[in-house]
Amino acid sequence: MEFLVIITAAIIGWVFADQFNKVNLSKDKLFDQFIESKFLSDNYWQSLMFLATSWLGVLLVLWVVKQLIFQNSPPLVLCLDIIVLALMLNIFDVRDISADTGAIRNARQKNIAAGVATLFSVTASRIFSLIFWYWITPGLSGAILFFILLSMFNALIRSNALKVLERNQFIVRGYSVLIWLPHKILIITYAFVGDFEAALRCWRAQGRQSGLGFWAELLSTSAGALNIQLGGGESEDIGKSHKPVFGLLGHLVTQETIPRSVAFFIRNFLLWVLVFFLLNLMLKG
């Protein structure tokens, strides 16, 4: 059943990407306000209590809706799970990069490359980690926990303040723990779906480069699997600092790379769903 929910949530998320993205932007503003108000201090327990309270609060609301409003009706409960998962997946980033608009067509090459890099690192990390924790835990509990922790982590990153990150190490370490296994599995699927040899070669040589933190392994493997170069050049965000290079040097991302990238992303998604389907059959058998 989980694989059906995942596929349906992805389709609905694609169709209603704009609406779901607006909801997620409002959620981001709410978490930003918590960070700016210093609600999360350097107290370990305060961060833990905020995470636990938010998680249990959302689960309680869903339980009330399922039990008291939907009367635990299987079709209605299934629809609720699909909508909630679609909201958390937020397919907007995937659909946005695939849009054949004049803005994208006329964009500078490094902006296109940045979009592809984001697709295979930040976006992939969110979507595939959510899928993993949805499948591995009962109901939506694991996916919701990851989603809240991810929202807290992103709010810390957007604050762009080193002191804020230092006093909230619980959030950073908790996020690192939850993405570790999904990232390792995603590295394997990147290599399996694309150029296996190049993906592993780039992963070994570039996967531990500094500068892009959690996503270095994903960038190196995906760039190698697609036979493209991601990164390189000078960063406008940090003065004249040099960006690390991932993938095959000289194989720059172009407009023609975008359809290949989206198709590659979708193949990885379908492979995950297929594996979950087969695992479900094995466990039930």
Helices and strands as residue ranges (DSSP letters): H 2-15, H 17-36, H 44-64, I 65-69, H 74-89, H 92-98, H 102-105, H 109-118, I 119-123, H 124-136, H 141-159, H 162-166, H 169-193, H 196-206, G 213-215, H 216-226, E 229-231, E 245-247, H 257-284
